[in-house]
Amino acid sequence: MTTRLAIAFSLLIGLSLTAFIPPAKQRVTLKREKQRVAVLVDGKLFTAFIYPDASVLKKAVLYPILTATGNPITRGWPMDPRPGERVDHPHHVGMWFNYGDVNGHDFWNNSNDLGPEHKGLMGTIVTTNIARLNENGNRAELTVEADWQDSGGKPMIKESTLYMFEADGQTRRIDRQTTLTALDKDVTFKDNKEGLVALRVARQLEHPSTKAEIFTDASGKATPVASLNNEGITGHYHSAVGKEGDAVWGTRAPWVELTGTLTGSAAAAGEPVSVVLFDNPKNVGYPTYWHARGYGLFAANPLAPSVMSAGKDAPMNYVLKAGQSVTFRHRLLIAPGTLTDGQIGQEAERFDK
């Protein structure tokens, strides 16, 4: 065999072997840092569980949350402000889980920017333990524990939350399974619109706004939201029962999809994205009511049927007896493009099992 023929034969064998080598699997890893656990996909940030001192945040959150290309689906303000963002509701940070009236304590609105108009009792959720980190290929699990403390710092609820993070090509998943246990006293979750699982999305995923608006929080404080530049603002809600846009608010459905196009350093030409939040049939109040606002609050609240239905449904006022527990399960799906109802339905079936 001539040298040239041998080289050609070697190249052919090499190419043939390469064709049969499966693509490298994605790896999700967890990196524990000071008051934060970073979630990495092949070494690049996907999200982070952050639990700073109460002087910074009154609860732990996932922040930021990024697409596979690195674009944030979450708002930057007040942690890392970006030009053109709304500067309302400073307690809306990343993705979180809390409630507006627990034994008379407001865990939802609590922040370091409370004004004198907030005269009610405020609760704080304090992370007490990073209990477990587990990595398994393209999935990783994080278990954390926290105390829901009353205004005097006494715990009323013990929380244990299991997070599951998954990378599937360009798709990302976050599953959150939260178990709340009442301690020495019964705990009542009063029918209140501020809850339960939520995220505040990036400006580009908001609905276009053509007029000044005012939104009122649980204490009655009015927050003026001025009309902003709508260039590149492309968000649109779509629910499993066919509700569209702002009409999703106050309706019940197993899931809601938020679609839009992100732009930025990671997607200068635009990145169409679907962000889908799923309720689970095992949850109290399934299918949940949606506290989803065009200005960027994307929340599911199963515990406030009266408020969310404008009085059409009876109040729930859910009571968790001392020593008893309740578990809530939710999934956040982040996928490229716009998903069909059929694709989302298949995802829901997998999550329901």
N, C-alpha and C positions, 0 to 999 in steps of 0.2 A: 504494500500500500504506500503510495507516494505521500510525502509530508503534507501537501496541500489537501489530498483526499482524506488523510487522517484528521486534519484540523476540521474539515467540513463535517466529517462523520461525528467528531466529538461535539461540535456545535449543535448538530441535529439531535443527538442523544440528550444534550443539556436542555434544549428547547422542549423536547418531548417530556422529559422529567418535570420541567417547570410547569408544563400544562396540567400535570396531574397533582401538583402540590396544592392542597386546599388553601384558601385565603386565611391569613392570620386572624384568629378570633380576637374580638375586643376584650379588654381587661378593665374591670372596674375595681378601683382600689380606694381605700380610706386612709387619710393621713391626719392623725391627731395633732393638733396645734393648740396654742393658747386660746382657750374659750371658743374653740372652733374645731370641727371635723370636716376637712375638705373631701369632696367626692370627686375622683378623677377618672376619666375614661382615656385609656392609653396615655396617661400622664398629663392630660389636659383637663382643666376644671370643668365640671358639669354643674355642681352646686356645692353648698357648704351648710352644715348645721352650725349656726352661730348662737352662742349663749353668753353675751357680754353681761357685765354688771347691770343691775337695775337702774343705775344712773345713766345708762345708755338705752337699754330696751327693757320693757316690763314683761317680756316673754322671749322664749327662744324661737327662731325662725329658720327657714331655709332661704338663704340669700347669698349671691344671686342665683337664678336658675337660667342656664344657657342652652341654646340649641346645639346640635352636633357641630355646627360651623362656628360656634362661639358667640352668637348674638344673644343678648339678654331678653327673656320674655317678661322679666320683672322690672318694675320701676326702680330708678336709681335713688330718687329723693325719698327720705332725707339722709340716707347713708352716703350715697355717692351721686350728688345731683348731676343731671345732664341738661343741656340747653333745651328749652321749650317744654319742660315737664310742669305739670300742675304741682302746686305746693300746698295741697290740702291734706287733711287727715294724716297727721304725722305718725299715727299708730299703724298705718297700712305699710308694712315692710315685708317684702318677700312673700313667702307662703307660711301661714300660721294656723293655729287651732286654739280658739278660746270662745268666750261667750259674754253677752252683755249684762246678764242679771243672774248671778249665782248666789242665793241667799242674800240678795240685796246688794251684792258687790259687782261692780262693772269691771270685767277683765278685758273687754274689747277696746274701750276708748282710752285706757290708761296709757299715758306717755309723759315724758318730761316737759311737754309743752302745754299741759293742762292750764286753762285759764280759770279765773275766779268763778265763772259761770258753772263750773263742774262742782256741784256741792254734794254729790252722792259719795258713797263708799267705793273705793277703788281696790281691786285685787291685783296681785302680782303672781306670775308663774315663774318659779325659780328652779332651774335645773340643778338637781342634786347628785346625779351620777351618770357618767357615760358607762353603761353597764356592759356592753358587748359590741365588738366589731368583728365581722366575719366577711371574708372575701371568697368568691367562688366563680372564677372566670368572668363572664360578662355581667355578673350580679354581685351585689354586696349588700350586707345587712348591718344596720346600726340600731342598737337598743339604748334608749335613754330613759331616765326617770326624773320626775319633777314634782314639786309641791305647788298646789294652788293655794296661795296664802291670802288671808283676809287683810283688811286695812291695818290690823295690828301686828301682822307678820305671823299669825298662827295658821298652820296648814289646815285646810278643810277637805281637800281632795289630794289623793296620791295618784299621779299619772305615770303610766308606763307605756312608752310608744316604740313600736318596731317600725323602722323605715326599711324599705327595700328599694334599691336603685338598680336599674337595668339599662344596658345599652344594646340595641338591636339594629345594627347598621346605622342609619341616620335617625332612628327612632329612639326616644328616651322615655323611661317610665319611672315614676315615683309612687310607690305604695306606702300608705300610712295606716297603721293599725294602732289605735289609741285606746287604752283601757283606763277608765277613771274609776277610782274606788273612794267612796265616801268614808271619812275617818270616824270620829266619835259622835257625829251628829248627822241627821238627815240633811240632804242637800237638795234644794229646789232650783231647777232651771226654769225661771219664769218665762212665759211666752214673750219673746223679745226678738226683734228683727236682727239684732247684731250678733251674728254667729254663722256658722260654727267652724267650718274649714274654709279658708279663703286665700286668695293671692291678689296682689295689686300689680297689674300688668303694665308693660312698657307703653309709653305714649302712643306709639304707632299701632297698638292693638286696641286702642280706645275707639268708640264710635265717633265719627265726625260731629262736632258741635258748632251750631251756627248762632247760638244765643247765650247770654249769661244765664247761669243756673245757680240755684241754692239747694244744698243738701243739708238735712238736719240729722244730727246724731242722737243717740239714745237719751241724752240729757236735755235735749231741746236746743242745743247750740246750732245756729245756722252758719253754714260755711258757704260764702259766695264763691262760685266757680265761674270765672270769666270766660267768654268766648275766646278760643285760641286759634292760632294758625292751623288750618286743617290739611295743609300740604303733607301728604304721606300718611295721613291718619286713615286706616283701612279696616279697623276692627268690626266684626259682625258676629253676634250670637246666633246660634241655631240649636234648638233643643230636640230631644228624642220624640217629642209629641208635636213637632212642627211649628213651634213658636219661633218668631224671628225678631232679631234686634232687641229693642227696649221692651217688647212685649213678653220677653222671657221672664222678666222680674215678677215675683209673686206667684209663679205657676210651678206645677210639680212635674218632674221628669226624672228618669233614671240617670240621664247624662245631659250635659250641655257642651257644645263645641264652640270655641272662639277661633275665628280665622282672621288672618290679616297678612300683611307683608312687612317684614322687618328690613331695615336698611342700616348701614353702618360700616365700620371698618371690616367686619367679618362678612358683609354681604352688600357691597357697594351697588350691585345691580338689582338688589331686592331679593329677599328670601321669603317666599310664601310658606306659611306655617299654620298648623292646626294645633290648638291647645284644648284638650278635652278633659273635663273633670267628671269622674264617675261616682255615683252613689252605689251602695251595695245592698242587696235584698235583706241581709242580716241586720242592717242598721235600724235603730228606732226611727219611726216616722217615714220609712221608705214608701214611695219615692219622695225624695226631699223637695222642699221648696227652694227656689233659686233667688238668692239675694245678689243678683248680677246687674251691675250698673254700667251704663255706657261710658262713664268717666274712668273706668278701669278697675273697679272692684268686682272680682269674680268669686262669688261665695255661694256655698250650699248650706242651708239652714233647715234641718228637719224638726226643730223643737219649737217653732213659733207659728203653728197653723192659723191662729186667729189674726195675728198681726199681718202675716204674709198674704192672707186671703181677704184683708180688709173687713174682718169680722164675719165672713161667710162660714168659716169653720170654727168649731169650739176651741177654746184655749187648751193647750196641752199641760203646761206647768209641770213638767216632768220631774218626778221625785226619785232620788237615789237614796235608799235607806242606808243608815249607818252600817258600815261593814260590807255593803253590797257593791258590785261592780257592773259597769256597762262598757261595751266595746264598740267603737266606731271604725269603719273601714272605708277608705277612699283611695282612688287611683288618679294620678295626673299623667296624661299621655301627651307627649310633644312629638309631632311628626311633620315631615316636610309636605308641602302642598296642602290641598283640601281633601279631607277624607269623605267618603260617601257614608250614608247612613248604614249601608250594609257592612262596610269595613268597621265602623264604630260598634255596630251591633255584635260583630264577631268578637271584638275586644271585650265588650261588656259580658258576653257569655263566658269568656275565659276568666274574667275577674270575678264573676258570680260564683264560680265553683269553689 
